[in-house]
């Protein structure tokens, strides 16, 4: 009699920082166990309900939401949404009969992993950040395994449950960013040409995330208002973010420097990384996972608008290794120019930073998490 295929539930989402590792884990599981049947559980109305089906997977939505930090009518409905989500999670467990349940953080992880643990099903958390979200902290004593993106999670999870795997990236991203070309510093003329950049000046790549960061956008504007980029001796490729694109495209058309290239969103991030000499970026967990693969000198600007200031904890993981420098959100407007100047005029330091960044990379993270998931199915 043929052995039944493994059945795996993956829950969570809400942001790309949860969705991307979830898909990377699913991809790695199927690479190691091709007949595995994988379904997702997300939160209704959140981006996973579109992105997961677009990647070819089945997803079920729960009516769970977060709690507003200020008093609001939505908070009055939270207990009812939570109860309904717990009941639906139990129904999903009974229907799908998973061998293991995986949570990546976000609203939907809580009800699904709670229901799975109550049903005696092995459970695993993949925590991306250096400071865990509230959902994962509440689940700490119920799950069997915690795969950590960063060190130092013993404060929140039992030490014997933690395995530091790094944060999982999808195979195509690892192949594009962490291949031989990235390590050898190969000719980047194609990348420069793609963005209309010159080949005789270094490039500062500024990334405020897909939506953008007001402080980092102001910092770029300040760079070009105080002196020309020609005088500064470098050019800038600037992802200003989708919500700021119209405003800043108009500003560049009126006031821009010829060495400044602005995009609302960069769809060929591999080419942008290849073109860059120095990178200034927010410190999201998945951004840092990519940046360590890229191995370029990096200036990290943690967002102050995230729970428990977790981006600062994320940034420390590479700053303390010497792979990056950190500017606060409050100081980036005034200090970005000086930080870039300092790095570009210190090639020995830049080389050491690149080496430290690459040493922190975890290209096998998705495979490591997948192995832990499959190990739980056998335990």
C-alpha positions in Angstrom: 0.0 0.0 0.0 1.4 3.4 -1.0 2.4 5.7 1.8 0.1 8.7 2.1 1.7 12.1 1.1 2.7 14.5 3.8 0.1 17.2 4.6 1.5 20.5 5.8 -0.4 23.7 6.8 1.5 27.1 6.7 -0.2 30.0 8.4 0.4 33.7 8.7 0.9 36.8 6.6 -0.2 40.4 6.7 3.0 41.8 5.2 5.6 40.7 2.7 7.9 40.1 5.5 5.7 37.1 6.5 4.5 36.0 3.1 7.9 35.7 1.4 9.4 33.4 4.0 6.2 31.3 4.0 6.5 30.7 0.3 10.2 30.0 0.6 9.5 27.4 3.2 6.8 25.8 1.0 9.1 25.7 -2.0 11.9 24.1 0.0 9.6 21.5 1.5 8.5 20.5 -2.0 12.1 20.4 -3.2 12.9 17.9 -0.4 9.6 16.0 -0.5 8.0 16.5 -3.9 4.7 14.7 -3.0 4.0 16.9 0.0 0.6 18.6 0.0 0.7 22.2 1.3 -2.1 24.5 2.1 -2.0 28.0 3.6 -4.1 29.8 6.1 -4.2 33.6 6.1 -6.3 36.6 7.3 -9.2 37.8 5.2 -8.5 41.1 3.5 -4.8 40.8 3.9 -2.3 40.6 1.0 -1.7 36.9 1.4 -5.2 36.2 0.1 -4.0 37.4 -3.3 -0.3 36.6 -3.3 -0.5 33.0 -2.2 -3.0 31.9 -4.9 -0.9 33.8 -7.4 2.0 31.6 -6.5 -0.2 28.5 -7.2 -1.2 27.5 -3.6 -4.5 27.1 -1.9 -5.3 29.4 1.0 -8.2 29.7 3.4 -8.9 33.0 5.1 -9.8 33.6 8.8 -11.7 36.7 10.0 -9.0 37.5 12.6 -7.6 41.1 12.9 -5.2 42.8 15.1 -6.0 45.1 18.1 -5.8 48.8 17.7 -3.5 50.5 20.2 -6.0 53.2 20.7 -9.6 52.7 21.8 -11.8 51.9 18.8 -15.0 50.2 17.8 -13.0 47.6 15.9 -11.5 46.4 19.2 -15.0 45.6 20.5 -15.4 43.1 17.7 -12.0 41.5 18.3 -13.2 38.8 20.8 -15.9 37.6 18.3 -13.4 37.6 15.4 -11.0 35.6 17.5 -13.6 33.0 18.6 -14.8 32.6 15.0 -11.2 32.2 13.8 -10.5 29.6 16.4 -13.6 27.6 15.4 -12.7 27.9 11.7 -9.1 26.8 12.5 -10.4 23.7 14.2 -12.5 22.9 11.1 -9.5 23.4 8.8 -7.5 21.0 11.0 -10.2 18.3 10.9 -10.7 18.7 7.1 -7.0 18.9 6.1 -5.6 16.5 8.7 -2.1 18.0 8.6 1.0 16.1 9.7 2.6 19.4 10.9 1.5 23.1 11.1 3.9 26.0 10.5 3.4 29.6 11.6 5.3 32.5 10.1 3.8 35.3 12.2 0.9 37.6 11.5 -2.7 37.4 12.7 -3.7 34.0 11.3 -0.8 32.1 12.9 -2.3 32.4 16.3 -5.6 30.6 15.9 -4.2 28.0 13.5 -1.2 27.0 15.6 -3.3 27.1 18.8 -5.8 24.7 17.3 -3.1 22.5 15.9 -1.3 22.2 19.2 -4.6 21.4 21.0 -5.2 18.7 18.5 -1.8 17.1 19.2 -0.3 18.1 15.8 3.4 19.0 15.7 3.9 22.8 15.3 6.8 25.0 14.2 7.3 28.8 14.3 9.6 30.6 11.9 10.4 34.0 13.6 11.9 36.5 11.2 12.8 39.3 13.6 15.2 39.9 16.5 12.2 40.9 18.6 9.3 38.5 18.1 5.8 39.6 17.3 3.0 39.2 19.9 1.4 36.2 18.1 4.6 34.2 18.3 5.4 35.3 21.8 1.9 34.0 22.9 2.6 30.7 21.2 6.0 30.2 22.7 5.1 27.4 25.1 2.7 25.6 22.8 4.9 24.9 19.8 7.5 22.2 19.3 10.1 24.1 17.4 11.2 27.7 16.7 13.4 28.5 13.7 15.0 31.8 14.4 16.1 34.4 11.8 18.4 36.1 14.3 20.2 35.1 17.5 19.1 36.0 21.0 15.5 34.7 21.1 16.0 32.8 24.4 14.3 35.7 26.2 11.0 34.8 24.6 11.2 31.1 23.7 12.4 28.0 25.5 16.1 27.6 24.6 15.8 23.9 23.8 13.2 24.7 21.1 15.2 27.2 19.2 17.3 26.6 16.1 19.0 29.6 14.5 18.4 29.0 10.7 18.4 32.5 9.4 15.5 33.8 7.4 14.3 31.8 4.4 14.5 33.3 0.9 13.0 31.8 -2.2 15.4 29.8 -4.4 15.3 32.2 -7.3 16.3 35.1 -5.0 19.2 33.2 -3.5 20.3 32.2 -7.0 20.1 35.8 -8.3 21.7 37.5 -5.3 24.1 34.9 -3.9 25.6 33.3 -7.0 29.1 33.5 -8.3 28.6 36.8 -10.0 27.7 38.5 -6.7 30.8 37.1 -5.0 33.3 37.8 -7.8 32.3 41.4 -8.2 31.8 40.8 -11.9 31.2 43.6 -14.5 28.1 45.6 -13.6 27.8 47.5 -16.9 24.5 45.9 -17.8 23.0 46.9 -14.4 24.2 50.5 -14.8 22.8 50.7 -18.3 19.5 49.3 -17.2 19.0 52.3 -14.8 20.6 54.9 -17.0 23.6 55.3 -14.6 27.2 56.3 -15.6 30.0 53.8 -15.4 32.6 56.2 -14.1 31.1 57.0 -10.7 30.1 54.9 -7.7 26.4 54.4 -6.9 24.4 54.9 -3.7 21.3 52.7 -3.7 18.6 54.1 -1.4 15.8 51.7 -0.4 13.0 52.8 1.8 10.9 49.7 1.2 8.2 49.1 -1.4 5.9 51.7 0.1 8.8 54.1 0.8 10.1 56.0 3.9 9.6 59.7 4.3 12.8 60.3 6.2 15.0 58.5 3.6 13.3 60.4 0.8 13.9 63.7 2.6 17.6 62.6 3.0 18.0 62.1 -0.7 16.4 65.4 -1.5 18.8 67.0 1.1 21.8 65.4 -0.6 21.1 67.1 -3.9 20.0 70.4 -2.5 23.2 71.0 -0.5 25.6 70.1 -3.4 25.4 68.5 -6.8 26.0 64.8 -7.0 28.9 65.5 -9.4 30.6 67.5 -6.7 29.9 64.7 -4.2 31.5 62.2 -6.5 28.8 59.6 -6.8 25.3 59.0 -8.3 22.1 57.9 -6.7 19.5 55.2 -7.6 16.5 56.0 -5.4 13.5 53.8 -4.7 11.1 56.4 -3.2 8.2 54.0 -2.7 4.8 53.5 -4.4 2.9 55.9 -2.2 5.5 58.7 -2.8 6.2 58.0 -6.5 4.0 60.8 -8.0 5.3 63.4 -5.6 9.0 62.6 -6.0 8.9 62.0 -9.8 7.5 65.5 -10.1 10.1 66.9 -7.8 13.0 65.2 -9.7 11.5 66.6 -13.0 11.6 70.1 -11.6 14.6 70.1 -9.3 16.5 66.8 -9.9 20.2 66.3 -10.4 21.2 64.6 -13.7 23.0 61.9 -11.6 19.8 61.1 -9.6 17.6 58.2 -10.9 14.3 57.8 -9.1 11.8 54.9 -9.2 8.6 54.3 -7.3 9.4 50.6 -7.1 12.4 48.8 -8.5 11.3 45.5 -10.1 14.8 44.3 -11.0 16.3 44.5 -7.5 19.1 42.1 -8.5 20.3 44.6 -11.0 20.0 47.4 -8.5 22.1 45.5 -6.0 24.6 44.8 -8.7 24.9 48.5 -9.7 25.3 49.6 -6.1 28.6 50.6 -4.4 26.9 51.5 -1.1 23.4 50.7 0.0 21.1 52.6 2.4 18.1 50.6 3.5 15.4 50.0 6.0 16.2 47.1 8.4 13.4 44.7 7.8 14.3 41.1 8.5 13.9 40.0 4.9 15.8 43.0 3.6 18.7 42.1 5.8 18.6 38.5 4.6 18.9 39.8 1.1 21.6 42.4 1.9 23.9 39.8 3.5 23.7 37.8 0.3 24.6 40.9 -1.7 27.6 41.7 0.5 27.8 45.4 -0.2 28.7 48.1 2.4 25.4 49.0 4.0 23.8 51.9 5.9 20.8 50.6 7.9 18.0 53.0 8.9 15.5 51.2 11.2 11.9 52.3 10.9 10.5 53.8 14.1 7.0 52.8 13.1 7.2 49.1 13.8 6.3 47.2 17.0 8.8 47.1 19.8 11.4 48.8 17.6 12.3 45.4 16.2 14.1 46.8 13.1 16.8 48.2 15.4 17.3 44.7 16.9 17.5 43.3 13.4 20.1 45.9 12.4 22.3 45.2 15.4 22.7 41.6 14.2 24.9 42.9 11.3 26.1 46.2 12.7 27.7 44.3 15.6 29.6 42.1 13.1 31.0 45.1 11.3 28.9 44.5 8.2 26.8 47.7 8.4 26.5 51.1 10.0 23.3 52.4 11.5 21.6 55.8 11.4 18.5 56.6 13.3 15.4 57.7 11.4 15.8 61.1 13.1 19.4 61.6 12.0 19.3 60.2 8.4 18.4 63.5 6.7 21.4 65.3 8.2 23.9 62.4 8.3 23.3 60.3 5.2 25.7 62.4 3.0 28.6 62.2 5.5 28.1 58.5 6.1 28.2 57.8 2.3 31.3 60.1 1.9 33.1 58.3 4.7 32.5 54.8 3.2 33.3 55.7 -0.3 36.7 57.2 0.8 37.6 54.2 2.9 37.9 51.2 0.5 39.6 49.0 3.1 36.7 49.5 5.5 34.2 48.8 2.7 36.0 45.5 1.9 35.8 44.5 5.5 32.1 45.4 5.7 31.4 43.3 2.5 33.2 40.4 4.0 31.3 40.6 7.3 28.0 40.9 5.4 28.6 37.8 3.4 29.7 35.9 6.5 26.3 36.7 8.0 24.4 35.3 5.0 22.3 32.2 5.4 21.5 31.1 1.8 20.5 27.6 3.1 17.9 29.0 5.5 14.8 27.8 3.7 16.3 24.3 3.3 17.1 24.3 7.0 13.6 25.2 8.0 12.1 22.7 5.6 14.3 19.9 7.2 13.0 20.9 10.7 9.4 20.7 9.4 9.9 17.3 7.8 11.7 16.1 11.0 8.6 17.0 13.0 6.5 14.9 10.7 8.7 11.9 11.6 8.8 12.5 15.3 
